[in-house]
Amino acid sequence: MQWFFKEQVRSHGWYTAALRRYAKALHAQLAADQALLIDVAGQLFARPVLEEKALAVTMLQPSLGHFGAGEFRRFETWLGR
């Protein structure tokens, strides 16, 4: 994976299919509490490992239609990470 990125990237080496399955399961557990779902995603996105960021984004994806301007402003603060 490192050949794809110009900067050094930390990785667990997780396979994408497994990450997506886990993200789906996490979303199912947390979706009833949107604030908790976003908090967990924020904690994952703050981590330095690529797959943890991907897990956060993939976990949020099924709920995108339920988020408003406030949530998207919060997501924008994550972009520098």
C-alpha distance (Angstrom), angle and dihedral (degrees) to the residues before:
residue distance angle dihedral
M1 . . .
Q2 3.80 . .
W3 3.81 92.2 .
F4 3.82 88.8 67.8
F5 3.82 95.4 57.7
K6 3.81 127.5 64.7
E7 3.81 92.8 -152.6
Q8 3.79 126.8 55.3
V9 3.82 111.2 -84.3
R10 3.78 127.7 -162.2
S11 3.78 114.4 -141.8
H12 3.79 139.4 175.5
G13 3.79 90.9 -153.0
W14 3.82 92.8 -121.6
Y15 3.78 117.0 166.1
T16 3.79 115.8 -116.2
A17 3.81 95.3 -126.5
A18 3.80 91.8 54.2
L19 3.80 91.3 46.1
R20 3.82 90.7 52.3
R21 3.81 92.1 49.6
Y22 3.79 90.8 50.5
A23 3.82 91.7 46.4
K24 3.79 89.9 52.2
A25 3.81 91.2 50.8
L26 3.82 91.8 47.7
H27 3.78 91.3 49.0
A28 3.81 90.6 51.5
Q29 3.82 90.3 52.4
L30 3.80 97.0 45.0
A31 3.82 106.3 30.2
A32 3.81 94.2 92.4
D33 3.82 88.7 65.8
Q34 3.78 105.4 48.0
A35 3.81 93.6 -176.4
L36 3.81 91.3 54.0
L37 3.82 91.1 46.4
I38 3.81 90.6 54.0
D39 3.81 93.0 43.6
V40 3.81 91.9 52.9
A41 3.80 90.6 46.8
G42 3.81 89.8 49.7
Q43 3.78 91.5 52.5
L44 3.79 91.0 49.3
F45 3.80 92.4 46.3
A46 3.81 90.2 53.1
R47 3.80 91.1 59.1
P48 3.82 118.8 99.8
V49 3.82 96.0 -129.5
L50 3.82 118.2 98.0
E51 3.82 97.3 -138.4
E52 3.79 92.4 52.1
K53 3.81 89.7 57.2
A54 3.81 89.9 46.4
L55 3.81 89.6 49.7
A56 3.81 90.3 53.5
V57 3.80 93.5 51.0
T58 3.80 94.1 43.1
M59 3.80 91.5 47.5
L60 3.83 91.3 54.0
Q61 3.79 96.2 45.0
P62 3.85 98.5 87.6
S63 3.82 90.4 54.6
L64 3.80 98.8 47.9
G65 3.80 92.5 108.0
H66 3.81 90.3 58.3
F67 3.80 96.6 53.7
G68 3.77 123.1 96.1
A69 3.78 136.5 -161.7
G70 3.82 92.8 -72.6
E71 3.78 93.6 56.8
F72 3.79 92.5 46.1
R73 3.81 90.9 50.7
R74 3.79 87.3 54.0
F75 3.81 91.1 49.0
E76 3.80 89.4 52.3
T77 3.79 89.2 59.8
W78 3.80 88.2 60.5
L79 3.81 94.6 58.2
G80 3.78 95.3 86.5
R81 3.76 90.3 59.5
